[in-house]
Amino acid sequence: MGNRRRFQRFLPVVMVLAMILSFFGTNVFSSGSDIKGHWAEKEISEWVEKGLIGGYKDGSFKPDASISRAEFIALVNRAFEFTESSETGFNDVSTKDWYYSEVLKAKAAGYIGGYQDGTIKPKNNINRQEVAAILSRLLKVENAADSAEQFKDKGSIPQWSKGVVGGIVAQGLMKGFNDGTFKPLNNTTRAEAVVILSRALNGVGQTVSEKVYDTAGTYGPAAGLETVKGNVVVTAPDITLKNMIIEGNLTIAKEVGNGEVYLKGVTVKGKTYVNGGGENSIYFENTVLLTVIVNKADGTVRIVATGSTTVQEVTLQSNAKVEQVGTEGVAFQAITLAETLPANSKVTLIGNFETVDIQATTVAVEIPRGSIQNLNVDKKVKDTTINLAKDAKIISLVLEAAVKVLGDGTIDKASGSKANESSYKNKPINMTRNTGGGGGGGSSSGNGGSTGSGDTTPPTIISLSPENGAKNVSLLRDWVITFDEDVTAVEEKFITIKPVDEDIVVTAASEDTEDSEGKIDIPVLSDYVIVSGKVVTIKLWNYLMEHVYVDEDEYETFSSETEFEMMTESDDPYSSKVYITIQKGAFKDKVGNEFAGINDKSTWSFSVSYDPLTPIEITSAFEDEGNIEEKYSMDGGNVSLPVEWTKVEDAQSYMILLTDLDTDHFVHWIVKDIPKNITSIGEGYSRTDEMVGVELKNSYPPFYAPNDKGYGGPQPNIKHEYLLEVFALNVEKFDLAEDASPEDSLDAIEAAMHEGKVIGYGEISGTFGPEIDGTKSIISSTMSDTISIDTEFTFDVKVLDTKGKPIRGLVYSDEIGQYDFDFKLEEYVYLDVISVVESDETPGLYTVTATHGAEEEIEITGYVLGVPIISGNLSFKVIGNPPSVNKIVLTSKDNIIDIDGSDELIIEFSKELSDESKHAILQYLTEQGIGIEAENKWDTWYSKQLWIKNTVESDAQFTIPKNLVYDGSGNSPAEDIVIKIPKKTLSLNGISISSFTDTNPTAGLISGIIEFTKAEDESIVTDYTIYISDRDTEGKWIKDLAKYNVEAKNIPTYHVIIDNLDVSDATTIRIEVQPNSGEIYNWHKFSEVTDNSIGGDEGEPDITAPKATSITVDETGLKILIVFDEPIVLHDSLSKDMFTVKVDKDEEFYIIPVIDYKETENQNEMELTLEEPIKVGFDVNIGFNGEGSLSDTTTPPNFVEPTLGLGYVTNNSNVGVLTDQN
């Protein structure tokens, strides 16, 4: 038999089966499995230890397996602790999917948006560029397309993702491969996902710092605030922290003992862990905390809130006293007595509380005084008391478990399913009574014996199926109990399934039982237990489908598509052995005598099969993993295969399926509704009267095989593997239309697996197609054996099969991620391939274009689909390109650049020259009288740049002999280098800097907008550089504070946004604007901001983004004017691709590309230029998909959010008069 490849498609079934295996077996993953020595071993081990990700049942982790979009989303949610859910989802995600809640969390968090068709494609593998896009949104990383230019495959990075890829790479969150590529379309592996998210959590790979206070004393400034970037740990008593902002977590460690710790004016942005302290111990004064977790190994911790302290939530995992003293309102918003709170714990609550949730069992809650707005008792709670003193009050008490309420305090309202069953010393003022259920018909209140029948014998079991001691029982079959008399089921009683091995850690659970950890509880009065006279039938599979769920914290273990591959029978049957218990009184006879129950391991115990399907043996015209004859192929006769299989008991029909495993399950044959008494189909029966069952559509397109119903034989361009399967079903007619598409058929089979309709399964595989012959195939080149570094070169590969025939249709594509060719230089070193193109004229001939980036001799070995090409290995000598001059730059401190003795001339070469060449050039220039005025001649070289104080006439030129110019490998230019000093001017005239107003309310930080006008002559200006520097009282430079670049766009006014720039130790701030060109740049036009202007007014901030108020199109139909309700700023990240112009009329619509955009003289407007005019009479809708690219002029800026409807106008008569419908 094969390896159950079909089940890789049946994800829902795999998840449930894996859950059952997790119940009936142990989780044996350990860090000593297949991650040992893996490049990501450290990060994977850390995540496994933290419970962020799990391994597989066979003990492996599969670090190099691909991860799906849904799985990656769940990892992100877990790592970043996202809990809020969106109210709307996506078209391809249903409430039954395990990832339903994860996707809603991701949408609420804002890092996924879905596709235009309203889908999210959760089952697709997530590629590297998609991961980059998620991280960019998640961490609000700025786009940096330039950073993506470093990769050799930059051309394969789509325009939409180039900015986000570059931004993520620039932040160090993702990196390229050793061959210099990024591979944006490669699937992301499990290991990559863990490492990338670890970097994101740890601040781009940096370890979070930790500050430890281990000596008694007071820490923090007397005035102002101190910010601690990382975590803080207190390890000694009698420590006071004051006036601090802690960016990470705060831990009051167990070493504090019973001592005291004070927080005064402290804000903790992470979590606060209280692991130490005593009964008069931890004080929060004027402090802001988000989450406090109390877990002290022994004794009671007292936590006191005073002043303006606010704590969002407190989780109590050990004895505690939580008290509010002298504060108004509610200091503690939410208190949770966690399930992990030890039995017999005591919790005291004093003060005003918004919400208190009790989840712990056998605890005492003391409330001496104060009020609780909402107190909720979970259904799992048992043996718990609430002592409500006279001065205490509960506004709303919700009881899903019975408790004892002691004391003379007041309860305004009590409700919940167990409100009536709880006891109260002081009755609630209002009681909402439980009206559900009714007790099952009120005549069975224990008086069954009063009928006079005299029957006092309880019902007993006479048979069990499966019988006690049975082996490999299928989960699909019903379990049956037969009594000696008729019985009925009793409400709130359970049949329980447990593993025999008590040490097994069970993660399966039912959502609606009171205590389901470590077992599966099935209510006897339910749709899953059918009582008919003496016979009780347990519908286990139905129950599992609806009630066993995947723990969100452990979903990795159960959701991988490769999971079923390791679900073979265990060598240790004990690991799958279970026993069944039944509660006393779960069933009773007609007069009310109760069944005694089953309460031991030995009465009903058996082993559960890891494979619930009955195996089917298949025989066909080929052996398993053998070759398929040509007559069964499409072009070889298309004779349908004979198929014979073994009978499955209880089968009502059979189904045959033949698919291509190498082309995403291309369907060649589907036959359904084969009668249960038929176990063979003869050769060539397809589309004949002898065919039994119903033949469905195959995947061949109509132009290739018009008769698409029935058998369509294999016909690959290269050898493929084919899977022949037989399914046994428990239904006579399979619910699938005869004209269903192949995709619908596969989905229907998946659904049938999920619903338990498939009860038997078998498969065999065979291969067909030409095989590559590495001895007949040839790699050759007509080029010289000497090539230049980083220069494209080509060679040919002729691919032949074992019969000497050419093989066509091979692919090498970044776009679809398919690479049929490999070219190696060494064992793990690959050639940088740009493209492989198949010849239109010569079958089987492929031309390869490649480059190499190192000066060395290389030998290329070719592989086609892993087969080495023996004949014709290529050898090349790669030589470096000779040095050349990249650019000549003039600098001047004058407003008008001209040539004089004070100007500096910069010559930049294409590569760094050797030290000997640099020295020879300096000496030559000195001898020629051009002159080097530096005291140390070597100081005039800066890497590839030669800086010269020019003493020659303007518009002059001089020559550097070619023999003086050479790199470290001796490469020299073919001609002498002529340096011509340009005579150009770059004017600062016209540039003016408006006064800068600091709008930041915080001293030491400045925010605002620098506004400056363009240069008078902007014809040779490429961009402007804006410098912000610190100057002393005489105007001398101290240090640079910031630098910004703005592209020259020939607009009247430019804006640069400054946000929270730290100038706390600056004397005088100078803002300078420098125009640049390709050959010349100038010194600066500047204005100064004195330290007196630092710190702005604290007004109400503007938080409203600009809104388009009107959209008009000019008479040419080529330009669209967008008017906003306030001045706007076009940021450098804005691009024309961010605008979508959709034009439609009736049923016709099309998209017109935007080829340009610009600001107008009115700061409230911008103009779009289209590639083609809008047709008369068509409506226009403008979409915008650029985050962080278009904003108002406030600081911080309010950005226009991506939207499908930035503006919408209707054309009533002609293009020039569109009316605004926004």
Summary of the structure (lengths in Angstrom):
residues: 1222
radius of gyration: 38.4
end to end distance: 64.3
largest distance: 133.2
contacts: 3833
relative contact order: 0.05
helix: 14%
strand: 36%
